[in-house]
Amino acid sequence: MQKRELYTLEQNRITRGRRSCPRCGVGVYLADHDNRMTCGKCGYTEFKKKK
């Protein structure tokens, strides 16, 4: 994954494409897996709810 894939440009505004880690702060993103979202730096994990 390249850094340019984490951001999108909409009407002269840059928006983040993924959530930031609540422990590490802005700039460290959560990896999106099938059933969870994890931080590669600190190991923080959020499990997704089943539909």
mmCIF file of the N, C-alpha and C atoms, coordinates in Angstrom:
data_MODEL
# 
_entry.id   MODEL 
# 
loop_
_atom_site.group_PDB 
_atom_site.id 
_atom_site.type_symbol 
_atom_site.label_atom_id 
_atom_site.label_alt_id 
_atom_site.label_comp_id 
_atom_site.label_asym_id 
_atom_site.label_entity_id 
_atom_site.label_seq_id 
_atom_site.pdbx_PDB_ins_code 
_atom_site.Cartn_x 
_atom_site.Cartn_y 
_atom_site.Cartn_z 
_atom_site.occupancy 
_atom_site.B_iso_or_equiv 
_atom_site.pdbx_formal_charge 
_atom_site.auth_seq_id 
_atom_site.auth_comp_id 
_atom_site.auth_asym_id 
_atom_site.auth_atom_id 
_atom_site.pdbx_PDB_model_num 
ATOM 1   N N  . MET A 1 1  ? 0.845   -1.170 0.000  1.00 0.00 ? 1  MET A N  1 
ATOM 2   C CA . MET A 1 1  ? 0.000   0.000  0.000  1.00 0.00 ? 1  MET A CA 1 
ATOM 3   C C  . MET A 1 1  ? 0.889   1.230  0.000  1.00 0.00 ? 1  MET A C  1 
ATOM 4   N N  . GLN A 1 2  ? 0.571   2.158  -0.862 1.00 0.00 ? 2  GLN A N  1 
ATOM 5   C CA . GLN A 1 2  ? 1.332   3.394  -0.944 1.00 0.00 ? 2  GLN A CA 1 
ATOM 6   C C  . GLN A 1 2  ? 0.612   4.502  -0.186 1.00 0.00 ? 2  GLN A C  1 
ATOM 7   N N  . LYS A 1 3  ? 1.356   5.495  0.245  1.00 0.00 ? 3  LYS A N  1 
ATOM 8   C CA . LYS A 1 3  ? 0.782   6.589  1.033  1.00 0.00 ? 3  LYS A CA 1 
ATOM 9   C C  . LYS A 1 3  ? -0.310  7.324  0.272  1.00 0.00 ? 3  LYS A C  1 
ATOM 10  N N  . ARG A 1 4  ? -0.170  7.439  -1.029 1.00 0.00 ? 4  ARG A N  1 
ATOM 11  C CA . ARG A 1 4  ? -1.177  8.174  -1.808 1.00 0.00 ? 4  ARG A CA 1 
ATOM 12  C C  . ARG A 1 4  ? -2.517  7.458  -1.833 1.00 0.00 ? 4  ARG A C  1 
ATOM 13  N N  . GLU A 1 5  ? -2.546  6.175  -1.498 1.00 0.00 ? 5  GLU A N  1 
ATOM 14  C CA . GLU A 1 5  ? -3.797  5.426  -1.456 1.00 0.00 ? 5  GLU A CA 1 
ATOM 15  C C  . GLU A 1 5  ? -4.570  5.645  -0.161 1.00 0.00 ? 5  GLU A C  1 
ATOM 16  N N  . LEU A 1 6  ? -3.958  6.267  0.830  1.00 0.00 ? 6  LEU A N  1 
ATOM 17  C CA . LEU A 1 6  ? -4.609  6.518  2.112  1.00 0.00 ? 6  LEU A CA 1 
ATOM 18  C C  . LEU A 1 6  ? -5.409  7.817  2.126  1.00 0.00 ? 6  LEU A C  1 
ATOM 19  N N  . TYR A 1 7  ? -5.218  8.662  1.126  1.00 0.00 ? 7  TYR A N  1 
ATOM 20  C CA . TYR A 1 7  ? -5.876  9.963  1.080  1.00 0.00 ? 7  TYR A CA 1 
ATOM 21  C C  . TYR A 1 7  ? -6.670  10.111 -0.211 1.00 0.00 ? 7  TYR A C  1 
ATOM 22  N N  . THR A 1 8  ? -7.719  10.954 -0.173 1.00 0.00 ? 8  THR A N  1 
ATOM 23  C CA . THR A 1 8  ? -8.473  11.291 -1.374 1.00 0.00 ? 8  THR A CA 1 
ATOM 24  C C  . THR A 1 8  ? -8.615  12.812 -1.449 1.00 0.00 ? 8  THR A C  1 
ATOM 25  N N  . LEU A 1 9  ? -8.697  13.326 -2.639 1.00 0.00 ? 9  LEU A N  1 
ATOM 26  C CA . LEU A 1 9  ? -8.841  14.749 -2.857 1.00 0.00 ? 9  LEU A CA 1 
ATOM 27  C C  . LEU A 1 9  ? -10.254 15.022 -3.359 1.00 0.00 ? 9  LEU A C  1 
ATOM 28  N N  . GLU A 1 10 ? -11.009 15.812 -2.594 1.00 0.00 ? 10 GLU A N  1 
ATOM 29  C CA . GLU A 1 10 ? -12.388 16.146 -2.944 1.00 0.00 ? 10 GLU A CA 1 
ATOM 30  C C  . GLU A 1 10 ? -12.586 17.649 -2.806 1.00 0.00 ? 10 GLU A C  1 
ATOM 31  N N  . GLN A 1 11 ? -12.818 18.320 -3.917 1.00 0.00 ? 11 GLN A N  1 
ATOM 32  C CA . GLN A 1 11 ? -13.094 19.756 -3.943 1.00 0.00 ? 11 GLN A CA 1 
ATOM 33  C C  . GLN A 1 11 ? -12.048 20.551 -3.157 1.00 0.00 ? 11 GLN A C  1 
ATOM 34  N N  . ASN A 1 12 ? -10.778 20.352 -3.495 1.00 0.00 ? 12 ASN A N  1 
ATOM 35  C CA . ASN A 1 12 ? -9.646  21.052 -2.874 1.00 0.00 ? 12 ASN A CA 1 
ATOM 36  C C  . ASN A 1 12 ? -9.492  20.755 -1.384 1.00 0.00 ? 12 ASN A C  1 
ATOM 37  N N  . ARG A 1 13 ? -10.003 19.632 -0.928 1.00 0.00 ? 13 ARG A N  1 
ATOM 38  C CA . ARG A 1 13 ? -9.830  19.209 0.463  1.00 0.00 ? 13 ARG A CA 1 
ATOM 39  C C  . ARG A 1 13 ? -9.256  17.803 0.471  1.00 0.00 ? 13 ARG A C  1 
ATOM 40  N N  . ILE A 1 14 ? -8.312  17.562 1.346  1.00 0.00 ? 14 ILE A N  1 
ATOM 41  C CA . ILE A 1 14 ? -7.719  16.237 1.489  1.00 0.00 ? 14 ILE A CA 1 
ATOM 42  C C  . ILE A 1 14 ? -8.420  15.526 2.638  1.00 0.00 ? 14 ILE A C  1 
ATOM 43  N N  . THR A 1 15 ? -8.905  14.321 2.377  1.00 0.00 ? 15 THR A N  1 
ATOM 44  C CA . THR A 1 15 ? -9.566  13.536 3.418  1.00 0.00 ? 15 THR A CA 1 
ATOM 45  C C  . THR A 1 15 ? -8.844  12.211 3.594  1.00 0.00 ? 15 THR A C  1 
ATOM 46  N N  . ARG A 1 16 ? -8.865  11.698 4.813  1.00 0.00 ? 16 ARG A N  1 
ATOM 47  C CA . ARG A 1 16 ? -8.232  10.425 5.107  1.00 0.00 ? 16 ARG A CA 1 
ATOM 48  C C  . ARG A 1 16 ? -9.160  9.289  4.707  1.00 0.00 ? 16 ARG A C  1 
ATOM 49  N N  . GLY A 1 17 ? -8.591  8.228  4.161  1.00 0.00 ? 17 GLY A N  1 
ATOM 50  C CA . GLY A 1 17 ? -9.385  7.100  3.715  1.00 0.00 ? 17 GLY A CA 1 
ATOM 51  C C  . GLY A 1 17 ? -9.584  6.049  4.786  1.00 0.00 ? 17 GLY A C  1 
ATOM 52  N N  . ARG A 1 18 ? -8.749  6.052  5.793  1.00 0.00 ? 18 ARG A N  1 
ATOM 53  C CA . ARG A 1 18 ? -8.839  5.047  6.858  1.00 0.00 ? 18 ARG A CA 1 
ATOM 54  C C  . ARG A 1 18 ? -8.837  5.714  8.222  1.00 0.00 ? 18 ARG A C  1 
ATOM 55  N N  . ARG A 1 19 ? -9.235  4.941  9.225  1.00 0.00 ? 19 ARG A N  1 
ATOM 56  C CA . ARG A 1 19 ? -9.268  5.463  10.593 1.00 0.00 ? 19 ARG A CA 1 
ATOM 57  C C  . ARG A 1 19 ? -7.868  5.485  11.186 1.00 0.00 ? 19 ARG A C  1 
ATOM 58  N N  . SER A 1 20 ? -7.611  6.452  12.028 1.00 0.00 ? 20 SER A N  1 
ATOM 59  C CA . SER A 1 20 ? -6.348  6.526  12.750 1.00 0.00 ? 20 SER A CA 1 
ATOM 60  C C  . SER A 1 20 ? -6.437  5.704  14.028 1.00 0.00 ? 20 SER A C  1 
ATOM 61  N N  . CYS A 1 21 ? -5.294  5.263  14.506 1.00 0.00 ? 21 CYS A N  1 
ATOM 62  C CA . CYS A 1 21 ? -5.240  4.497  15.750 1.00 0.00 ? 21 CYS A CA 1 
ATOM 63  C C  . CYS A 1 21 ? -5.504  5.436  16.928 1.00 0.00 ? 21 CYS A C  1 
ATOM 64  N N  . PRO A 1 22 ? -6.418  5.072  17.837 1.00 0.00 ? 22 PRO A N  1 
ATOM 65  C CA . PRO A 1 22 ? -6.697  5.946  18.982 1.00 0.00 ? 22 PRO A CA 1 
ATOM 66  C C  . PRO A 1 22 ? -5.544  6.009  19.987 1.00 0.00 ? 22 PRO A C  1 
ATOM 67  N N  . ARG A 1 23 ? -4.688  4.999  20.025 1.00 0.00 ? 23 ARG A N  1 
ATOM 68  C CA . ARG A 1 23 ? -3.539  5.011  20.938 1.00 0.00 ? 23 ARG A CA 1 
ATOM 69  C C  . ARG A 1 23 ? -2.360  5.785  20.360 1.00 0.00 ? 23 ARG A C  1 
ATOM 70  N N  . CYS A 1 24 ? -2.030  5.539  19.093 1.00 0.00 ? 24 CYS A N  1 
ATOM 71  C CA . CYS A 1 24 ? -0.841  6.131  18.471 1.00 0.00 ? 24 CYS A CA 1 
ATOM 72  C C  . CYS A 1 24 ? -1.084  7.542  17.960 1.00 0.00 ? 24 CYS A C  1 
ATOM 73  N N  . GLY A 1 25 ? -2.310  7.845  17.578 1.00 0.00 ? 25 GLY A N  1 
ATOM 74  C CA . GLY A 1 25 ? -2.636  9.187  17.120 1.00 0.00 ? 25 GLY A CA 1 
ATOM 75  C C  . GLY A 1 25 ? -2.696  9.316  15.613 1.00 0.00 ? 25 GLY A C  1 
ATOM 76  N N  . VAL A 1 26 ? -2.754  10.559 15.163 1.00 0.00 ? 26 VAL A N  1 
ATOM 77  C CA . VAL A 1 26 ? -2.899  10.865 13.746 1.00 0.00 ? 26 VAL A CA 1 
ATOM 78  C C  . VAL A 1 26 ? -1.637  10.433 12.995 1.00 0.00 ? 26 VAL A C  1 
ATOM 79  N N  . GLY A 1 27 ? -1.835  9.810  11.839 1.00 0.00 ? 27 GLY A N  1 
ATOM 80  C CA . GLY A 1 27 ? -0.710  9.395  11.014 1.00 0.00 ? 27 GLY A CA 1 
ATOM 81  C C  . GLY A 1 27 ? -0.431  7.905  11.068 1.00 0.00 ? 27 GLY A C  1 
ATOM 82  N N  . VAL A 1 28 ? -0.994  7.216  12.063 1.00 0.00 ? 28 VAL A N  1 
ATOM 83  C CA . VAL A 1 28 ? -0.867  5.758  12.156 1.00 0.00 ? 28 VAL A CA 1 
ATOM 84  C C  . VAL A 1 28 ? -2.255  5.192  11.911 1.00 0.00 ? 28 VAL A C  1 
ATOM 85  N N  . TYR A 1 29 ? -2.393  4.432  10.830 1.00 0.00 ? 29 TYR A N  1 
ATOM 86  C CA . TYR A 1 29 ? -3.698  3.966  10.404 1.00 0.00 ? 29 TYR A CA 1 
ATOM 87  C C  . TYR A 1 29 ? -3.953  2.522  10.808 1.00 0.00 ? 29 TYR A C  1 
ATOM 88  N N  . LEU A 1 30 ? -5.234  2.199  10.947 1.00 0.00 ? 30 LEU A N  1 
ATOM 89  C CA . LEU A 1 30 ? -5.639  0.830  11.259 1.00 0.00 ? 30 LEU A CA 1 
ATOM 90  C C  . LEU A 1 30 ? -5.741  0.031  9.965  1.00 0.00 ? 30 LEU A C  1 
ATOM 91  N N  . ALA A 1 31 ? -5.163  -1.167 9.964  1.00 0.00 ? 31 ALA A N  1 
ATOM 92  C CA . ALA A 1 31 ? -5.258  -2.055 8.814  1.00 0.00 ? 31 ALA A CA 1 
ATOM 93  C C  . ALA A 1 31 ? -6.648  -2.670 8.792  1.00 0.00 ? 31 ALA A C  1 
ATOM 94  N N  . ASP A 1 32 ? -7.221  -2.796 7.614  1.00 0.00 ? 32 ASP A N  1 
ATOM 95  C CA . ASP A 1 32 ? -8.593  -3.276 7.466  1.00 0.00 ? 32 ASP A CA 1 
ATOM 96  C C  . ASP A 1 32 ? -8.578  -4.745 7.044  1.00 0.00 ? 32 ASP A C  1 
ATOM 97  N N  . HIS A 1 33 ? -8.900  -5.639 7.979  1.00 0.00 ? 33 HIS A N  1 
ATOM 98  C CA . HIS A 1 33 ? -8.992  -7.072 7.711  1.00 0.00 ? 33 HIS A CA 1 
ATOM 99  C C  . HIS A 1 33 ? -10.466 -7.458 7.577  1.00 0.00 ? 33 HIS A C  1 
ATOM 100 N N  . ASP A 1 34 ? -10.748 -8.731 7.304  1.00 0.00 ? 34 ASP A N  1 
ATOM 101 C CA . ASP A 1 34 ? -12.132 -9.187 7.117  1.00 0.00 ? 34 ASP A CA 1 
ATOM 102 C C  . ASP A 1 34 ? -12.986 -8.995 8.359  1.00 0.00 ? 34 ASP A C  1 
ATOM 103 N N  . ASN A 1 35 ? -12.461 -9.375 9.525  1.00 0.00 ? 35 ASN A N  1 
ATOM 104 C CA . ASN A 1 35 ? -13.278 -9.346 10.736 1.00 0.00 ? 35 ASN A CA 1 
ATOM 105 C C  . ASN A 1 35 ? -12.762 -8.380 11.802 1.00 0.00 ? 35 ASN A C  1 
ATOM 106 N N  . ARG A 1 36 ? -11.710 -7.622 11.501 1.00 0.00 ? 36 ARG A N  1 
ATOM 107 C CA . ARG A 1 36 ? -11.136 -6.728 12.507 1.00 0.00 ? 36 ARG A CA 1 
ATOM 108 C C  . ARG A 1 36 ? -10.349 -5.606 11.842 1.00 0.00 ? 36 ARG A C  1 
ATOM 109 N N  . MET A 1 37 ? -10.017 -4.592 12.657 1.00 0.00 ? 37 MET A N  1 
ATOM 110 C CA . MET A 1 37 ? -9.128  -3.516 12.244 1.00 0.00 ? 37 MET A CA 1 
ATOM 111 C C  . MET A 1 37 ? -8.002  -3.470 13.271 1.00 0.00 ? 37 MET A C  1 
ATOM 112 N N  . THR A 1 38 ? -6.756  -3.497 12.813 1.00 0.00 ? 38 THR A N  1 
ATOM 113 C CA . THR A 1 38 ? -5.629  -3.570 13.731 1.00 0.00 ? 38 THR A CA 1 
ATOM 114 C C  . THR A 1 38 ? -4.588  -2.500 13.428 1.00 0.00 ? 38 THR A C  1 
ATOM 115 N N  . CYS A 1 39 ? -3.850  -2.127 14.458 1.00 0.00 ? 39 CYS A N  1 
ATOM 116 C CA . CYS A 1 39 ? -2.735  -1.201 14.336 1.00 0.00 ? 39 CYS A CA 1 
ATOM 117 C C  . CYS A 1 39 ? -1.456  -2.033 14.294 1.00 0.00 ? 39 CYS A C  1 
ATOM 118 N N  . GLY A 1 40 ? -0.623  -1.804 13.288 1.00 0.00 ? 40 GLY A N  1 
ATOM 119 C CA . GLY A 1 40 ? 0.624   -2.543 13.164 1.00 0.00 ? 40 GLY A CA 1 
ATOM 120 C C  . GLY A 1 40 ? 1.701   -2.057 14.102 1.00 0.00 ? 40 GLY A C  1 
ATOM 121 N N  . LYS A 1 41 ? 1.532   -0.887 14.667 1.00 0.00 ? 41 LYS A N  1 
ATOM 122 C CA . LYS A 1 41 ? 2.549   -0.308 15.533 1.00 0.00 ? 41 LYS A CA 1 
ATOM 123 C C  . LYS A 1 41 ? 2.390   -0.753 16.992 1.00 0.00 ? 41 LYS A C  1 
ATOM 124 N N  . CYS A 1 42 ? 1.179   -0.622 17.534 1.00 0.00 ? 42 CYS A N  1 
ATOM 125 C CA . CYS A 1 42 ? 0.968   -0.931 18.952 1.00 0.00 ? 42 CYS A CA 1 
ATOM 126 C C  . CYS A 1 42 ? 0.147   -2.189 19.193 1.00 0.00 ? 42 CYS A C  1 
ATOM 127 N N  . GLY A 1 43 ? -0.527  -2.716 18.149 1.00 0.00 ? 43 GLY A N  1 
ATOM 128 C CA . GLY A 1 43 ? -1.306  -3.936 18.304 1.00 0.00 ? 43 GLY A CA 1 
ATOM 129 C C  . GLY A 1 43 ? -2.759  -3.725 18.691 1.00 0.00 ? 43 GLY A C  1 
ATOM 130 N N  . TYR A 1 44 ? -3.217  -2.481 18.716 1.00 0.00 ? 44 TYR A N  1 
ATOM 131 C CA . TYR A 1 44 ? -4.613  -2.183 19.040 1.00 0.00 ? 44 TYR A CA 1 
ATOM 132 C C  . TYR A 1 44 ? -5.523  -2.881 18.037 1.00 0.00 ? 44 TYR A C  1 
ATOM 133 N N  . THR A 1 45 ? -6.607  -3.514 18.525 1.00 0.00 ? 45 THR A N  1 
ATOM 134 C CA . THR A 1 45 ? -7.518  -4.271 17.659 1.00 0.00 ? 45 THR A CA 1 
ATOM 135 C C  . THR A 1 45 ? -8.960  -3.906 17.965 1.00 0.00 ? 45 THR A C  1 
ATOM 136 N N  . GLU A 1 46 ? -9.745  -3.687 16.904 1.00 0.00 ? 46 GLU A N  1 
ATOM 137 C CA . GLU A 1 46 ? -11.182 -3.509 17.004 1.00 0.00 ? 46 GLU A CA 1 
ATOM 138 C C  . GLU A 1 46 ? -11.825 -4.569 16.144 1.00 0.00 ? 46 GLU A C  1 
ATOM 139 N N  . PHE A 1 47 ? -12.766 -5.317 16.706 1.00 0.00 ? 47 PHE A N  1 
ATOM 140 C CA . PHE A 1 47 ? -13.466 -6.339 15.939 1.00 0.00 ? 47 PHE A CA 1 
ATOM 141 C C  . PHE A 1 47 ? -14.703 -5.745 15.304 1.00 0.00 ? 47 PHE A C  1 
ATOM 142 N N  . LYS A 1 48 ? -14.972 -6.144 14.068 1.00 0.00 ? 48 LYS A N  1 
ATOM 143 C CA . LYS A 1 48 ? -16.140 -5.660 13.342 1.00 0.00 ? 48 LYS A CA 1 
ATOM 144 C C  . LYS A 1 48 ? -17.360 -6.458 13.765 1.00 0.00 ? 48 LYS A C  1 
ATOM 145 N N  . LYS A 1 49 ? -18.497 -5.804 13.756 1.00 0.00 ? 49 LYS A N  1 
ATOM 146 C CA . LYS A 1 49 ? -19.748 -6.483 14.088 1.00 0.00 ? 49 LYS A CA 1 
ATOM 147 C C  . LYS A 1 49 ? -20.226 -7.280 12.905 1.00 0.00 ? 49 LYS A C  1 
ATOM 148 N N  . LYS A 1 50 ? -20.796 -8.453 13.172 1.00 0.00 ? 50 LYS A N  1 
ATOM 149 C CA . LYS A 1 50 ? -21.333 -9.275 12.111 1.00 0.00 ? 50 LYS A CA 1 
ATOM 150 C C  . LYS A 1 50 ? -22.693 -8.730 11.695 1.00 0.00 ? 50 LYS A C  1 
ATOM 151 N N  . LYS A 1 51 ? -22.972 -8.846 10.403 1.00 0.00 ? 51 LYS A N  1 
ATOM 152 C CA . LYS A 1 51 ? -24.253 -8.343 9.904  1.00 0.00 ? 51 LYS A CA 1 
ATOM 153 C C  . LYS A 1 51 ? -25.329 -9.383 10.014 1.00 0.00 ? 51 LYS A C  1 
# 
